[in-house]
Amino acid sequence: MAAYKENAGAILNPGNQINRLSSYNTEGVYGWPGVEAFELIGYAKVSNKAADKASYKSFSVTIPSPDRRVGDRVRNDRTSCVVQASADRPAYIYGASIAIAQDIPSAAQDRAGFPADPVTADIQGTNTEIILFGPDNSGAPLGVPATQLNGLAAASSYLTIGATTIISQGTRDTTVGNLPFWTSVSGTIAAADAADSMMYKVVADTTFKIYNTNGITQTAVNGDGLYISDADADAGRAAYILTRVNYIRPAFGVNWNDIQGFIDFASQVGGNDE
């Protein structure tokens, strides 16, 4: 197997026919002229038992290869979720989502004709802790500060572990700040009015990861760890933490190829249109 055409997706134009943007190829679309929009979808697999939970507090996100046959894949899975950005073309992150996968169909009465039982499991942890998806800071989360100054709420999503210590399959959530749009102001426009109304801007490639922490504002991986039940582990099932991040970037600057076909000059084949 080889890393092939990774991050080599085209930017789709109006009229292109496609059902879903390729996370693997970092495929974008011109949502409106001059702006490229991207969506990265991935997962982290949790299959350990409670005894080993202390080793499972932080997870890289896998973006699966489009090649389904493991034995002869041309392209390996991508082992990280990276928002591409630069100083010239920053990325503005406006959405993040996290979920615990639920195999389809999940109910026994609906599985007639399917070749196997569901492969997914509930995920477990410590009461009041969270599973956070967001930008990485040298192996630690940035969290979402109580006072928002830079839009981290738009780039983060989390699930809370309750008193049962279980987050059930099918549980999901979206960005902490929902979509970063202004909806109201106080008597005068104040900083607090913009708390959940900012995109998160990055000017370099930025990795997103999953963390088990003690709360949304935490900047350390300080949870007790995640695991699945002994019964699920013994049955060969696993919990899959699903993630999605959405962002936009300025398109590349205008260039000669955008217009050369409409200009007559001697170096073109045929010379001119006369």
C-alpha atoms as an extended CHARMM CRD file, in Angstrom:
* protein
*
       274  EXT
         1         1  MET       CA              0.0000000000        0.0000000000        0.0000000000  PROA      1               0.0000000000
         2         2  ALA       CA              1.1010000000        3.5540000000       -0.5590000000  PROA      2               0.0000000000
         3         3  ALA       CA              0.1350000000        7.0950000000        0.3040000000  PROA      3               0.0000000000
         4         4  TYR       CA             -1.2350000000        8.1860000000       -3.0690000000  PROA      4               0.0000000000
         5         5  LYS       CA             -3.0230000000       11.3840000000       -4.0970000000  PROA      5               0.0000000000
         6         6  GLU       CA             -3.5240000000       12.3180000000       -0.4610000000  PROA      6               0.0000000000
         7         7  ASN       CA             -4.7050000000       15.9250000000       -0.0920000000  PROA      7               0.0000000000
         8         8  ALA       CA             -4.9450000000       16.1520000000       -3.8840000000  PROA      8               0.0000000000
         9         9  GLY       CA             -8.6330000000       16.8510000000       -4.3140000000  PROA      9               0.0000000000
        10        10  ALA       CA             -9.9420000000       19.3640000000       -6.8000000000  PROA      10              0.0000000000
        11        11  ILE       CA            -11.9700000000       22.4330000000       -5.9160000000  PROA      11              0.0000000000
        12        12  LEU       CA            -15.3590000000       21.6920000000       -7.4380000000  PROA      12              0.0000000000
        13        13  ASN       CA            -17.1340000000       24.3180000000       -9.4950000000  PROA      13              0.0000000000
        14        14  PRO       CA            -20.8730000000       24.9200000000       -9.9230000000  PROA      14              0.0000000000
        15        15  GLY       CA            -22.2580000000       22.2080000000      -12.1890000000  PROA      15              0.0000000000
        16        16  ASN       CA            -19.9320000000       19.4330000000      -10.9680000000  PROA      16              0.0000000000
        17        17  GLN       CA            -21.9370000000       16.4150000000       -9.8740000000  PROA      17              0.0000000000
        18        18  ILE       CA            -20.9260000000       14.7920000000       -6.5710000000  PROA      18              0.0000000000
        19        19  ASN       CA            -22.7740000000       13.4170000000       -3.5500000000  PROA      19              0.0000000000
        20        20  ARG       CA            -20.2090000000       14.1920000000       -0.8630000000  PROA      20              0.0000000000
        21        21  LEU       CA            -16.9120000000       16.0330000000       -0.6710000000  PROA      21              0.0000000000
        22        22  SER       CA            -13.9070000000       13.7360000000       -0.2440000000  PROA      22              0.0000000000
        23        23  SER       CA            -12.4060000000       14.1770000000        3.2250000000  PROA      23              0.0000000000
        24        24  TYR       CA             -9.4860000000       11.9820000000        2.1820000000  PROA      24              0.0000000000
        25        25  ASN       CA             -8.5320000000       14.1890000000       -0.7550000000  PROA      25              0.0000000000
        26        26  THR       CA             -9.3990000000       17.4140000000        1.0920000000  PROA      26              0.0000000000
        27        27  GLU       CA            -11.8120000000       18.1710000000       -1.7110000000  PROA      27              0.0000000000
        28        28  GLY       CA            -13.3830000000       21.6170000000       -1.6390000000  PROA      28              0.0000000000
        29        29  VAL       CA            -16.2140000000       23.3870000000       -3.3930000000  PROA      29              0.0000000000
        30        30  TYR       CA            -16.7250000000       26.9760000000       -4.4580000000  PROA      30              0.0000000000
        31        31  GLY       CA            -19.6280000000       27.7320000000       -2.1300000000  PROA      31              0.0000000000
        32        32  TRP       CA            -19.6600000000       31.2440000000       -3.4670000000  PROA      32              0.0000000000
        33        33  PRO       CA            -17.2060000000       32.9370000000       -5.8420000000  PROA      33              0.0000000000
        34        34  GLY       CA            -13.7620000000       33.4680000000       -4.3190000000  PROA      34              0.0000000000
        35        35  VAL       CA            -14.3470000000       31.1260000000       -1.3520000000  PROA      35              0.0000000000
        36        36  GLU       CA            -13.4830000000       27.4280000000       -1.0400000000  PROA      36              0.0000000000
        37        37  ALA       CA            -15.4760000000       25.3120000000        1.4440000000  PROA      37              0.0000000000
        38        38  PHE       CA            -14.2400000000       22.0470000000        2.9910000000  PROA      38              0.0000000000
        39        39  GLU       CA            -15.5840000000       19.2080000000        5.1480000000  PROA      39              0.0000000000
        40        40  LEU       CA            -13.3940000000       16.6050000000        6.8850000000  PROA      40              0.0000000000
        41        41  ILE       CA            -15.0910000000       13.5100000000        8.3510000000  PROA      41              0.0000000000
        42        42  GLY       CA            -13.2380000000       10.8460000000       10.3240000000  PROA      42              0.0000000000
        43        43  TYR       CA            -13.2850000000        8.5400000000       13.3250000000  PROA      43              0.0000000000
        44        44  ALA       CA            -11.3640000000        7.0910000000       16.2590000000  PROA      44              0.0000000000
        45        45  LYS       CA            -11.8490000000        3.4590000000       17.3000000000  PROA      45              0.0000000000
        46        46  VAL       CA            -12.0670000000        2.4960000000       20.9880000000  PROA      46              0.0000000000
        47        47  SER       CA            -11.9170000000       -1.2400000000       21.7390000000  PROA      47              0.0000000000
        48        48  ASN       CA            -10.1200000000       -1.4640000000       25.0970000000  PROA      48              0.0000000000
        49        49  LYS       CA            -11.6060000000       -2.5830000000       28.4200000000  PROA      49              0.0000000000
        50        50  ALA       CA            -11.8470000000       -0.5340000000       31.6250000000  PROA      50              0.0000000000
        51        51  ALA       CA             -8.5860000000       -1.9370000000       33.0020000000  PROA      51              0.0000000000
        52        52  ASP       CA             -6.6630000000       -0.1700000000       30.2310000000  PROA      52              0.0000000000
        53        53  LYS       CA             -8.6220000000        3.0910000000       30.1280000000  PROA      53              0.0000000000
        54        54  ALA       CA             -5.7730000000        5.2590000000       31.4690000000  PROA      54              0.0000000000
        55        55  SER       CA             -3.9560000000        4.7340000000       28.1620000000  PROA      55              0.0000000000
        56        56  TYR       CA             -6.9220000000        5.9440000000       26.0940000000  PROA      56              0.0000000000
        57        57  LYS       CA             -7.4650000000        9.6340000000       26.7970000000  PROA      57              0.0000000000
        58        58  SER       CA             -6.3290000000       11.2340000000       23.5330000000  PROA      58              0.0000000000
        59        59  PHE       CA             -7.0400000000       10.0550000000       20.0150000000  PROA      59              0.0000000000
        60        60  SER       CA             -5.8960000000       10.9690000000       16.5360000000  PROA      60              0.0000000000
        61        61  VAL       CA             -8.6500000000       11.0620000000       13.9370000000  PROA      61              0.0000000000
        62        62  THR       CA             -8.4900000000        8.5810000000       11.0610000000  PROA      62              0.0000000000
        63        63  ILE       CA             -9.8320000000        9.6880000000        7.6960000000  PROA      63              0.0000000000
        64        64  PRO       CA            -10.5390000000        6.4320000000        5.8610000000  PROA      64              0.0000000000
        65        65  SER       CA             -9.2440000000        5.6470000000        2.4110000000  PROA      65              0.0000000000
        66        66  PRO       CA            -11.8040000000        5.5760000000       -0.4010000000  PROA      66              0.0000000000
        67        67  ASP       CA            -10.3470000000        2.1690000000       -1.3220000000  PROA      67              0.0000000000
        68        68  ARG       CA            -12.4950000000       -0.4240000000        0.4160000000  PROA      68              0.0000000000
        69        69  ARG       CA            -10.4480000000       -3.6240000000       -0.1530000000  PROA      69              0.0000000000
        70        70  VAL       CA             -7.7910000000       -3.7240000000        2.5570000000  PROA      70              0.0000000000
        71        71  GLY       CA             -5.6310000000       -6.2890000000        0.7720000000  PROA      71              0.0000000000
        72        72  ASP       CA             -4.8120000000       -4.2210000000       -2.2930000000  PROA      72              0.0000000000
        73        73  ARG       CA             -5.3890000000       -0.6010000000       -1.3670000000  PROA      73              0.0000000000
        74        74  VAL       CA             -3.6150000000        2.0000000000       -3.4480000000  PROA      74              0.0000000000
        75        75  ARG       CA             -4.1900000000        4.6370000000       -0.7860000000  PROA      75              0.0000000000
        76        76  ASN       CA             -3.6810000000        4.1230000000        2.9450000000  PROA      76              0.0000000000
        77        77  ASP       CA             -5.9970000000        5.6480000000        5.5390000000  PROA      77              0.0000000000
        78        78  ARG       CA             -4.9690000000        9.1260000000        6.6110000000  PROA      78              0.0000000000
        79        79  THR       CA             -3.9730000000        9.0250000000       10.2680000000  PROA      79              0.0000000000
        80        80  SER       CA             -4.7280000000       12.6290000000       11.1610000000  PROA      80              0.0000000000
        81        81  CYS       CA             -7.3750000000       15.2720000000       10.5520000000  PROA      81              0.0000000000
        82        82  VAL       CA             -5.6650000000       18.4360000000        9.3260000000  PROA      82              0.0000000000
        83        83  VAL       CA             -7.2710000000       21.7440000000        8.3840000000  PROA      83              0.0000000000
        84        84  GLN       CA             -5.0570000000       23.2280000000        5.6870000000  PROA      84              0.0000000000
        85        85  ALA       CA             -4.1760000000       26.9060000000        6.0190000000  PROA      85              0.0000000000
        86        86  SER       CA             -1.4140000000       29.4330000000        5.4360000000  PROA      86              0.0000000000
        87        87  ALA       CA             -0.7280000000       33.0750000000        6.1840000000  PROA      87              0.0000000000
        88        88  ASP       CA             -1.7230000000       34.0000000000        2.6240000000  PROA      88              0.0000000000
        89        89  ARG       CA             -4.8140000000       31.7880000000        2.6580000000  PROA      89              0.0000000000
        90        90  PRO       CA             -6.0780000000       31.3460000000        6.2490000000  PROA      90              0.0000000000
        91        91  ALA       CA             -8.7600000000       28.8470000000        7.1610000000  PROA      91              0.0000000000
        92        92  TYR       CA            -11.8940000000       30.0010000000        8.9750000000  PROA      92              0.0000000000
        93        93  ILE       CA            -13.4320000000       27.1190000000       10.9330000000  PROA      93              0.0000000000
        94        94  TYR       CA            -17.1580000000       27.5110000000       11.4440000000  PROA      94              0.0000000000
        95        95  GLY       CA            -18.3310000000       24.0730000000       12.5210000000  PROA      95              0.0000000000
        96        96  ALA       CA            -17.3840000000       20.8830000000       14.3630000000  PROA      96              0.0000000000
        97        97  SER       CA            -19.3980000000       17.8160000000       15.2800000000  PROA      97              0.0000000000
        98        98  ILE       CA            -18.8770000000       14.6630000000       17.3450000000  PROA      98              0.0000000000
        99        99  ALA       CA            -20.9280000000       11.4690000000       17.6810000000  PROA      99              0.0000000000
       100       100  ILE       CA            -20.8080000000        7.8660000000       18.8550000000  PROA      100             0.0000000000
       101       101  ALA       CA            -21.4560000000        5.6110000000       15.8730000000  PROA      101             0.0000000000
       102       102  GLN       CA            -24.4550000000        3.3240000000       15.7330000000  PROA      102             0.0000000000
       103       103  ASP       CA            -24.3500000000        0.4950000000       13.2280000000  PROA      103             0.0000000000
       104       104  ILE       CA            -27.2810000000        0.3330000000       10.8380000000  PROA      104             0.0000000000
       105       105  PRO       CA            -29.6020000000       -1.3830000000       11.3750000000  PROA      105             0.0000000000
       106       106  SER       CA            -29.2270000000       -1.5130000000       15.1510000000  PROA      106             0.0000000000
       107       107  ALA       CA            -32.4500000000       -3.2470000000       16.2020000000  PROA      107             0.0000000000
       108       108  ALA       CA            -32.4550000000       -7.0640000000       16.0780000000  PROA      108             0.0000000000
       109       109  GLN       CA            -35.8490000000       -7.1790000000       14.3690000000  PROA      109             0.0000000000
       110       110  ASP       CA            -34.5170000000       -5.0630000000       11.4980000000  PROA      110             0.0000000000
       111       111  ARG       CA            -31.4340000000       -7.1590000000       10.7520000000  PROA      111             0.0000000000
       112       112  ALA       CA            -33.0220000000       -9.9810000000        8.7540000000  PROA      112             0.0000000000
       113       113  GLY       CA            -30.8720000000      -10.6580000000        5.7200000000  PROA      113             0.0000000000
       114       114  PHE       CA            -27.8340000000       -8.7770000000        7.0300000000  PROA      114             0.0000000000
       115       115  PRO       CA            -24.6490000000      -10.8920000000        7.2060000000  PROA      115             0.0000000000
       116       116  ALA       CA            -23.5600000000      -10.0370000000       10.7390000000  PROA      116             0.0000000000
       117       117  ASP       CA            -24.5620000000       -8.4620000000       14.0190000000  PROA      117             0.0000000000
       118       118  PRO       CA            -23.7700000000       -4.7440000000       14.5640000000  PROA      118             0.0000000000
       119       119  VAL       CA            -20.1030000000       -4.0000000000       15.1690000000  PROA      119             0.0000000000
       120       120  THR       CA            -20.5190000000       -0.8190000000       17.2180000000  PROA      120             0.0000000000
       121       121  ALA       CA            -20.6650000000       -0.3740000000       20.9760000000  PROA      121             0.0000000000
       122       122  ASP       CA            -21.5330000000        2.2480000000       23.5820000000  PROA      122             0.0000000000
       123       123  ILE       CA            -18.5770000000        4.1620000000       24.9790000000  PROA      123             0.0000000000
       124       124  GLN       CA            -17.8780000000        4.5190000000       28.7040000000  PROA      124             0.0000000000
       125       125  GLY       CA            -15.9520000000        6.8580000000       30.9650000000  PROA      125             0.0000000000
       126       126  THR       CA            -16.1890000000        8.7850000000       34.2220000000  PROA      126             0.0000000000
       127       127  ASN       CA            -19.2850000000       10.7210000000       35.2700000000  PROA      127             0.0000000000
       128       128  THR       CA            -19.1520000000       14.4950000000       34.4450000000  PROA      128             0.0000000000
       129       129  GLU       CA            -16.1110000000       14.1590000000       32.1730000000  PROA      129             0.0000000000
       130       130  ILE       CA            -16.3870000000       14.9660000000       28.4770000000  PROA      130             0.0000000000
       131       131  ILE       CA            -15.1740000000       13.7460000000       25.1060000000  PROA      131             0.0000000000
       132       132  LEU       CA            -13.9570000000       16.8460000000       23.2790000000  PROA      132             0.0000000000
       133       133  PHE       CA            -13.1850000000       17.2830000000       19.5770000000  PROA      133             0.0000000000
       134       134  GLY       CA            -11.1750000000       20.3520000000       18.6770000000  PROA      134             0.0000000000
       135       135  PRO       CA             -7.8420000000       21.8290000000       17.5600000000  PROA      135             0.0000000000
       136       136  ASP       CA             -4.6710000000       20.3540000000       18.9840000000  PROA      136             0.0000000000
       137       137  ASN       CA             -2.0760000000       22.3310000000       20.9490000000  PROA      137             0.0000000000
       138       138  SER       CA              1.0760000000       20.1780000000       21.0740000000  PROA      138             0.0000000000
       139       139  GLY       CA             -0.8530000000       17.1320000000       22.2630000000  PROA      139             0.0000000000
       140       140  ALA       CA             -3.2930000000       19.0260000000       24.5120000000  PROA      140             0.0000000000
       141       141  PRO       CA             -6.6850000000       20.6050000000       23.8380000000  PROA      141             0.0000000000
       142       142  LEU       CA             -7.1910000000       24.3430000000       23.5890000000  PROA      142             0.0000000000
       143       143  GLY       CA            -10.5860000000       23.9570000000       25.2420000000  PROA      143             0.0000000000
       144       144  VAL       CA            -13.2630000000       26.6350000000       25.0090000000  PROA      144             0.0000000000
       145       145  PRO       CA            -12.5110000000       29.5140000000       27.3980000000  PROA      145             0.0000000000
       146       146  ALA       CA            -15.3340000000       30.8770000000       29.5170000000  PROA      146             0.0000000000
       147       147  THR       CA            -14.6850000000       34.2610000000       27.8960000000  PROA      147             0.0000000000
       148       148  GLN       CA            -14.5980000000       33.8840000000       24.1290000000  PROA      148             0.0000000000
       149       149  LEU       CA            -11.9370000000       35.9540000000       22.3760000000  PROA      149             0.0000000000
       150       150  ASN       CA            -11.0510000000       33.9980000000       19.2520000000  PROA      150             0.0000000000
       151       151  GLY       CA            -13.8910000000       31.7560000000       18.0980000000  PROA      151             0.0000000000
       152       152  LEU       CA            -12.8320000000       28.4430000000       19.6410000000  PROA      152             0.0000000000
       153       153  ALA       CA            -16.4950000000       27.6830000000       20.3140000000  PROA      153             0.0000000000
       154       154  ALA       CA            -16.9960000000       27.3900000000       16.5470000000  PROA      154             0.0000000000
       155       155  ALA       CA            -14.1730000000       24.8500000000       16.2210000000  PROA      155             0.0000000000
       156       156  SER       CA            -15.0650000000       22.5640000000       19.1460000000  PROA      156             0.0000000000
       157       157  SER       CA            -17.7270000000       19.9930000000       19.9690000000  PROA      157             0.0000000000
       158       158  TYR       CA            -18.1720000000       17.6420000000       22.9200000000  PROA      158             0.0000000000
       159       159  LEU       CA            -20.2850000000       14.9450000000       24.5750000000  PROA      159             0.0000000000
       160       160  THR       CA            -20.7890000000       14.6910000000       28.3470000000  PROA      160             0.0000000000
       161       161  ILE       CA            -20.4830000000       11.3990000000       30.2030000000  PROA      161             0.0000000000
       162       162  GLY       CA            -23.4330000000       11.0830000000       32.5890000000  PROA      162             0.0000000000
       163       163  ALA       CA            -24.1250000000        9.2630000000       35.8380000000  PROA      163             0.0000000000
       164       164  THR       CA            -24.5110000000        5.9160000000       34.0550000000  PROA      164             0.0000000000
       165       165  THR       CA            -20.8930000000        6.3620000000       32.8180000000  PROA      165             0.0000000000
       166       166  ILE       CA            -22.1780000000        5.4570000000       29.3370000000  PROA      166             0.0000000000
       167       167  ILE       CA            -22.6200000000        7.5140000000       26.1770000000  PROA      167             0.0000000000
       168       168  SER       CA            -24.9840000000        5.5060000000       24.0150000000  PROA      168             0.0000000000
       169       169  GLN       CA            -24.5210000000        4.7530000000       20.3560000000  PROA      169             0.0000000000
       170       170  GLY       CA            -26.2090000000        7.3540000000       18.1870000000  PROA      170             0.0000000000
       171       171  THR       CA            -25.5050000000       10.2310000000       20.5950000000  PROA      171             0.0000000000
       172       172  ARG       CA            -24.2460000000       13.3130000000       18.7470000000  PROA      172             0.0000000000
       173       173  ASP       CA            -23.6620000000       17.0190000000       19.1030000000  PROA      173             0.0000000000
       174       174  THR       CA            -22.6570000000       19.9710000000       16.9800000000  PROA      174             0.0000000000
       175       175  THR       CA            -20.4240000000       22.9630000000       17.5120000000  PROA      175             0.0000000000
       176       176  VAL       CA            -20.3430000000       24.4750000000       21.0130000000  PROA      176             0.0000000000
       177       177  GLY       CA            -21.3830000000       27.8600000000       19.6460000000  PROA      177             0.0000000000
       178       178  ASN       CA            -23.6680000000       26.4180000000       16.9450000000  PROA      178             0.0000000000
       179       179  LEU       CA            -23.1380000000       28.4000000000       13.7400000000  PROA      179             0.0000000000
       180       180  PRO       CA            -21.0760000000       31.5600000000       14.3290000000  PROA      180             0.0000000000
       181       181  PHE       CA            -23.6690000000       34.0990000000       13.2390000000  PROA      181             0.0000000000
       182       182  TRP       CA            -24.7290000000       37.2620000000       15.0120000000  PROA      182             0.0000000000
       183       183  THR       CA            -28.2850000000       36.9060000000       16.2890000000  PROA      183             0.0000000000
       184       184  SER       CA            -28.6870000000       39.6240000000       18.9180000000  PROA      184             0.0000000000
       185       185  VAL       CA            -26.8910000000       42.3420000000       20.8180000000  PROA      185             0.0000000000
       186       186  SER       CA            -27.3160000000       43.9510000000       24.2040000000  PROA      186             0.0000000000
       187       187  GLY       CA            -28.1560000000       47.6340000000       24.5920000000  PROA      187             0.0000000000
       188       188  THR       CA            -24.8440000000       48.4560000000       22.9500000000  PROA      188             0.0000000000
       189       189  ILE       CA            -22.6240000000       46.0310000000       21.0830000000  PROA      189             0.0000000000
       190       190  ALA       CA            -20.3130000000       44.4540000000       23.6500000000  PROA      190             0.0000000000
       191       191  ALA       CA            -17.6740000000       41.7290000000       23.5900000000  PROA      191             0.0000000000
       192       192  ALA       CA            -20.0890000000       39.2230000000       25.1040000000  PROA      192             0.0000000000
       193       193  ASP       CA            -22.4150000000       39.6150000000       22.1260000000  PROA      193             0.0000000000
       194       194  ALA       CA            -19.7520000000       38.0870000000       19.8770000000  PROA      194             0.0000000000
       195       195  ALA       CA            -18.9580000000       35.1390000000       22.1890000000  PROA      195             0.0000000000
       196       196  ASP       CA            -20.4590000000       32.4910000000       19.8920000000  PROA      196             0.0000000000
       197       197  SER       CA            -20.4540000000       34.5750000000       16.7220000000  PROA      197             0.0000000000
       198       198  MET       CA            -16.8510000000       34.2340000000       15.5540000000  PROA      198             0.0000000000
       199       199  MET       CA            -15.1760000000       31.7330000000       13.2670000000  PROA      199             0.0000000000
       200       200  TYR       CA            -11.8760000000       30.2640000000       14.4540000000  PROA      200             0.0000000000
       201       201  LYS       CA             -9.0560000000       31.5240000000       12.2130000000  PROA      201             0.0000000000
       202       202  VAL       CA             -5.8550000000       29.5340000000       11.6660000000  PROA      202             0.0000000000
       203       203  VAL       CA             -2.8920000000       30.6000000000        9.5270000000  PROA      203             0.0000000000
       204       204  ALA       CA             -1.0390000000       27.2580000000        9.4060000000  PROA      204             0.0000000000
       205       205  ASP       CA             -2.0400000000       23.6120000000        8.9770000000  PROA      205             0.0000000000
       206       206  THR       CA             -3.9200000000       22.6850000000       12.1530000000  PROA      206             0.0000000000
       207       207  THR       CA             -4.5330000000       19.1750000000       13.4720000000  PROA      207             0.0000000000
       208       208  PHE       CA             -7.8300000000       18.2820000000       15.1640000000  PROA      208             0.0000000000
       209       209  LYS       CA             -7.9550000000       15.5250000000       17.7800000000  PROA      209             0.0000000000
       210       210  ILE       CA            -10.2430000000       13.9120000000       20.3630000000  PROA      210             0.0000000000
       211       211  TYR       CA             -9.6190000000       14.3080000000       24.0970000000  PROA      211             0.0000000000
       212       212  ASN       CA            -11.0960000000       12.9920000000       27.3280000000  PROA      212             0.0000000000
       213       213  THR       CA            -11.0470000000       15.9240000000       29.7690000000  PROA      213             0.0000000000
       214       214  ASN       CA            -12.6720000000       17.1310000000       32.9820000000  PROA      214             0.0000000000
       215       215  GLY       CA            -14.5590000000       19.9560000000       31.2720000000  PROA      215             0.0000000000
       216       216  ILE       CA            -14.9200000000       22.1920000000       28.2510000000  PROA      216             0.0000000000
       217       217  THR       CA            -12.4820000000       24.8550000000       29.4710000000  PROA      217             0.0000000000
       218       218  GLN       CA             -9.6840000000       22.3720000000       30.2330000000  PROA      218             0.0000000000
       219       219  THR       CA             -6.3620000000       22.7140000000       28.4320000000  PROA      219             0.0000000000
       220       220  ALA       CA             -4.9070000000       19.3700000000       29.5360000000  PROA      220             0.0000000000
       221       221  VAL       CA             -5.8310000000       15.7560000000       28.8160000000  PROA      221             0.0000000000
       222       222  ASN       CA             -6.9630000000       15.1180000000       32.3840000000  PROA      222             0.0000000000
       223       223  GLY       CA             -9.8230000000       12.6450000000       32.0860000000  PROA      223             0.0000000000
       224       224  ASP       CA             -9.6690000000        9.1330000000       33.5100000000  PROA      224             0.0000000000
       225       225  GLY       CA             -9.8420000000        7.4760000000       30.0860000000  PROA      225             0.0000000000
       226       226  LEU       CA            -12.3970000000        5.8360000000       27.7870000000  PROA      226             0.0000000000
       227       227  TYR       CA            -13.3570000000        2.1990000000       27.2930000000  PROA      227             0.0000000000
       228       228  ILE       CA            -16.1090000000       -0.2150000000       26.2610000000  PROA      228             0.0000000000
       229       229  SER       CA            -17.8020000000       -2.9270000000       28.3030000000  PROA      229             0.0000000000
       230       230  ASP       CA            -16.1350000000       -6.3000000000       28.7600000000  PROA      230             0.0000000000
       231       231  ALA       CA            -19.0720000000       -7.9400000000       26.9770000000  PROA      231             0.0000000000
       232       232  ASP       CA            -18.6930000000       -5.7200000000       23.9050000000  PROA      232             0.0000000000
       233       233  ALA       CA            -14.9220000000       -6.1980000000       23.8370000000  PROA      233             0.0000000000
       234       234  ASP       CA            -15.2380000000       -9.9810000000       24.1400000000  PROA      234             0.0000000000
       235       235  ALA       CA            -17.7730000000       -9.9690000000       21.2800000000  PROA      235             0.0000000000
       236       236  GLY       CA            -15.3400000000       -8.1090000000       19.0370000000  PROA      236             0.0000000000
       237       237  ARG       CA            -17.3010000000       -4.8720000000       18.9620000000  PROA      237             0.0000000000
       238       238  ALA       CA            -15.8320000000       -1.3680000000       19.2740000000  PROA      238             0.0000000000
       239       239  ALA       CA            -16.9540000000        2.1810000000       19.9250000000  PROA      239             0.0000000000
       240       240  TYR       CA            -16.3560000000        4.5850000000       17.0570000000  PROA      240             0.0000000000
       241       241  ILE       CA            -16.0790000000        8.2790000000       17.8680000000  PROA      241             0.0000000000
       242       242  LEU       CA            -17.1040000000       10.1310000000       14.7160000000  PROA      242             0.0000000000
       243       243  THR       CA            -15.9570000000       13.6660000000       13.9340000000  PROA      243             0.0000000000
       244       244  ARG       CA            -16.5670000000       16.3790000000       11.3770000000  PROA      244             0.0000000000
       245       245  VAL       CA            -14.9730000000       19.7820000000       10.8690000000  PROA      245             0.0000000000
       246       246  ASN       CA            -16.1170000000       22.4350000000        8.3810000000  PROA      246             0.0000000000
       247       247  TYR       CA            -14.0740000000       25.4040000000        7.2110000000  PROA      247             0.0000000000
       248       248  ILE       CA            -13.6730000000       27.9210000000        4.4240000000  PROA      248             0.0000000000
       249       249  ARG       CA            -10.6140000000       29.5130000000        2.7880000000  PROA      249             0.0000000000
       250       250  PRO       CA            -10.0400000000       32.3220000000        0.3180000000  PROA      250             0.0000000000
       251       251  ALA       CA             -9.6030000000       30.9190000000       -3.1710000000  PROA      251             0.0000000000
       252       252  PHE       CA             -6.2170000000       31.1550000000       -4.8730000000  PROA      252             0.0000000000
       253       253  GLY       CA             -5.5770000000       34.5450000000       -6.4360000000  PROA      253             0.0000000000
       254       254  VAL       CA             -6.7490000000       35.1830000000       -9.9730000000  PROA      254             0.0000000000
       255       255  ASN       CA             -4.3180000000       33.9180000000      -12.6380000000  PROA      255             0.0000000000
       256       256  TRP       CA             -3.7700000000       33.8350000000      -16.3840000000  PROA      256             0.0000000000
       257       257  ASN       CA             -5.4800000000       30.4550000000      -16.8490000000  PROA      257             0.0000000000
       258       258  ASP       CA             -8.7430000000       31.9670000000      -15.6070000000  PROA      258             0.0000000000
       259       259  ILE       CA             -8.9980000000       34.1940000000      -18.6730000000  PROA      259             0.0000000000
       260       260  GLN       CA             -6.4510000000       33.3200000000      -21.3510000000  PROA      260             0.0000000000
       261       261  GLY       CA             -8.9410000000       31.3680000000      -23.4360000000  PROA      261             0.0000000000
       262       262  PHE       CA            -10.9940000000       34.5160000000      -23.9800000000  PROA      262             0.0000000000
       263       263  ILE       CA             -8.1620000000       36.8030000000      -25.0990000000  PROA      263             0.0000000000
       264       264  ASP       CA             -6.8200000000       36.9510000000      -28.6640000000  PROA      264             0.0000000000
       265       265  PHE       CA             -3.0490000000       37.1260000000      -28.9900000000  PROA      265             0.0000000000
       266       266  ALA       CA             -0.5340000000       35.7910000000      -31.4580000000  PROA      266             0.0000000000
       267       267  SER       CA              1.0170000000       33.0330000000      -29.3420000000  PROA      267             0.0000000000
       268       268  GLN       CA             -2.2800000000       31.1090000000      -29.2220000000  PROA      268             0.0000000000
       269       269  VAL       CA             -2.9110000000       28.3780000000      -31.7810000000  PROA      269             0.0000000000
       270       270  GLY       CA             -4.5530000000       30.0380000000      -34.7770000000  PROA      270             0.0000000000
       271       271  GLY       CA             -3.2550000000       33.4800000000      -33.8040000000  PROA      271             0.0000000000
       272       272  ASN       CA             -6.6370000000       35.1720000000      -33.3580000000  PROA      272             0.0000000000
       273       273  ASP       CA            -10.3330000000       34.6730000000      -33.9640000000  PROA      273             0.0000000000
       274       274  GLU       CA            -10.5640000000       36.8390000000      -37.0850000000  PROA      274             0.0000000000
